Structures are given as C-alpha cells and as structure tokens.
Amino acid sequence: MLAKQYRLTRAQDFARLYTEGHSWANNRVVLFKVTNGLDYSRFGFSVSRKIGNAVTRNRCKRLLREVVRLHLADIKPGFDFMFIARRGMLTATFQSTERAVVELLSLAEALSI
C-alpha cells in the first residue's frame, strides 16, 4: 500500500494537475505531472465510471498503485502525478500495466534511472 504522504487527496491538488500540468498518454493510461515543491512525489489515481463497475475500477486502481509502489524509489521527488485509466486497462495484466506506466514516466522524464 502506498504510504499516506505519497497520496494526493485534496480536490485542489487534482485541479492544479489538470490546469497547470503536462500530460502524456498511451492506450492504457494518461499521466499528468506538475511540480509540488516538496521533497517527495505524490500520486493520484482516477478511473471513470465509463470503464466499468466498482469492481473493475478498483482493480484498475490497485494495479496502478502497485506499479507506482514498486517503482517509487526510481521516481524523481518533487512532483505530483495523476494516473487516469483508459479502456485498455480492462484487459491489462500486471506486466502490461507496468510497461505502460514506466513508459509514461520515462516520457515525462520522471525516472531517476
């Protein structure tokens, strides 16, 4: 589970990501990134009702959270990130989700490796 300090919870933070952030996308996920001025990065996850029922949406969020948790040490500090699931997540395995997220983080120049 992702520690509380690494989670985005306030609506203001999500709104700032939409208005000031830059975005990258592939067929599974959209990534928004903006600087936060902190010594660590924070993450938010969003899955629309269009994707499916609550069980499906929760599975998508769990997959995304686990990928971020495993790569937390490789992600540069000082940014807020938001991951938005797309329909491609419906058939996603853990490995394909991990590849998609790492690809977007690389494009966003957010990986320290």
N, C-alpha and C positions, 0 to 999 in steps of 0.2 A: 504494500500500500504506500502511496505517495504521502510523505510527511506533510503536515498542515502548512508549514511555512512555504512549501513549493506549490501550493494550490491558489488559483485565482477564485475568489468568491464574491467580490463586490461587483455590482452591475456597472459601476463607474469604470472599473478596470476593463471589463469586456467592451464597453462603449468606446473607450480610448483605443483599444486594439482595432476596432472597426474604422474609426475616423483617422487615426494617425499612423496605423500600422501598415506594413508592406505585406503582400500575400504571395504565396506560391501554391500550386495545386498539381495534383495528378489524378488518376481515375479513382483513387480510394479516399484521399484526404486533402483538405485545404489547410494550409498553415498561415497564420497571421503572426507577425513579430513586431515588437516595439520595445525600445529601451525602458527600463524601470528605475534606474539609479540605485539599485540595491546590490548587495554583494552576492546575490544568488538569483537564479531564474525561477519564474513561476509559470504554471501551466493551467490552462483551462480546456475543457472538452465539451463539445456540443454535438448532439445528434438530433436531427429534425424528426418530427412525427411522420414525415413522408417516408422515412427509411423503414419503419415498421412499428410493431407493437413494443411495449415496455421491455419485454424480454430481449428482443433483438437490439433495441437501443442500448440497454445496459451491457450486453455482450460487446458491442462496438466500443463503448467507453472503457470497459475492462481491458480489452485488447490494447487500446491506445495508451491507457495509463501504465500497463505493464511494460510496454516498449519504452516509454519515457523513463520509468523507474530503472530499467536495466541500463539505459544509456545516460543516466543523469550525470555521471562523472565525466562523460565526454562532451557535455553541452556547456557552452560558454556561459558564465554568470552575467547577470545584469540585464536580462531581457524578460519580457512577458511573452508567452506563446499561447496561441489558441489553436486547437485542432478541431476541425469540423469534418465529420464523417460524410462521405458521399455514398451513393448506391453501391459502388464497387465493394464496400465493406461487407455487404450481405453475404458474399461468397468467400470472404477473406479468411485465410489461415493466419496463424501467428507469424509464420515466416514471411508471408507476403505483406502483412501489415508492417512488420519490422523493416522490410526493404523499402516500403513506401515512405515511412516516417523518416528513416535515415536519409533517403534520397532528398526529401524536402528540407531537412535540417542542413544537409550539405549545400543545397542550392541557396539557402538563407545564410550561409556562412556562419552557422551557429555551432558547429562542431569544432572542438579544440584539437582533434586528432588529424 
